C-alpha cells in the first residue's frame, strides 16, 4: 500500500483543516510514493520510537505530537528532534503527526478523555469560530433535487446532529445570452424569464473546492450563478475541550482519587477544595490554562487539564476545582484510539501500538 493511499485515511480520522494555525500536522517526513509495510502509532516520535519502528518493520510512524514543531535550519543530530529525524530519513521511515487536528475533532482527544472518565452528555467547550461558510445557488425545479443531493454528498448541509439541511425558496430568474452562449432554456440574444429555486446550504470551509466541484458537475446551466459567504457562527461539533457530567456526583476527594486511578497519574496538582460535589466536569487534554474562563462560564464543578502555572490556580476563584493531571496523562488513551481506528481501516498489514513510554515527566 502506497503512503499516498494511507494519507486520506489519516485525514478522515483527523481532518488537517481542524488543526490550530500554530500547529504542524500532516506528513512531516517521507515520500508519498513509498510502499508502506507497517504502521507504528505513538505519542511522540522520539529516536527510541524510530528504533522500535525499525525493529518491528514499520516504515510509517503516526505520532500524536509533531516531532517537527518549530522550523529547523540545520539537521546535525545535536538534539533529540534532529536525531529522530536523521534516523527516520536514514531508514526510509515516514512520520505523520495528528495533534490538534484530533484535539478539535468531535470524537477526538477530549471525547476520549470524557469516555475514560465515564462522562455523559459531552459537548464541545470552546467551539471553533470562522469555520462555516454558506453556498447560495439557483436552478430550475427539475434540477433541484439532483443538485441538492449532490451537494449533500459532498459534505454540505450538516448542522449539529442533522444532515441534508438546506433552505429552498421559489423565484423568477432572468438572463439574456450573447452570441457565444448556449442556454439550456431560452435562446441567444433573447431576454428569458424562468421559474427557479434558490438553494442555500452551509458547509465546513475546507470542503469548499469539493462543494464547488459538485455544484458545477451537477448544475444544468452553462453558467452557474452562486454566492459563498463566510459565517461567524460557531461550529458546535468542532473545537477544543469538552464538558460532560457524571450520572452520580462524588465529593472532591473521591473525584481526584477516581481521576488519578483512571488516568494513571503520578500526581495531581489542584486548587483549593470548594466543598461541593463534583458532577459537571470540563476537560482539555494537553496545555489548557487558556480555557479556565470557559470552564467557569460553562458552570463546571471541576476542570481537568495540564501544564498549569502557579498563578493560574488562583483563576479558579473558589468556584471550581482546577486540577493539573499531567500533559501525557491527559492524552494517555489517544494513541489507543488511533490504533483501533487504523486497524479497522487498514487490514493488509500490521498497525502496531508503540510500547515506548515517551512521557518526559517522572514522579519521585
ABEGO torsion letter per residue (X at the ends): XBAAAAAAAAAAABBAAABBAABBBEBABEBAABBBABBBBBABBBAAAAAAAAAAGBABBBBABBABABBBABBAGABAAAAAAAAAAAAGBBBBBAEAAAAABAABAAAAAAAAAGBBGBBBABBBBGABBBBBBBBBAAAAAAAAAAAAAAGBGBBEABBGBBBBBBBBBBBBBBAABBBABEBBGBBBBBBBBBBBBBBBAAAAAAAAAAAAAABABABBBBBBBBBABBBAABEBEBBBBBABBBBAAAAAAAAAAAAGBABBBBBBBAGBBBABBBBBBEBAAAAAAAAAAAGBABBBBBGBBAAAAAAAGGABBBBBAEAAAAAAAAAAAAAAAAAAABAABBBBBBABBABABBBX
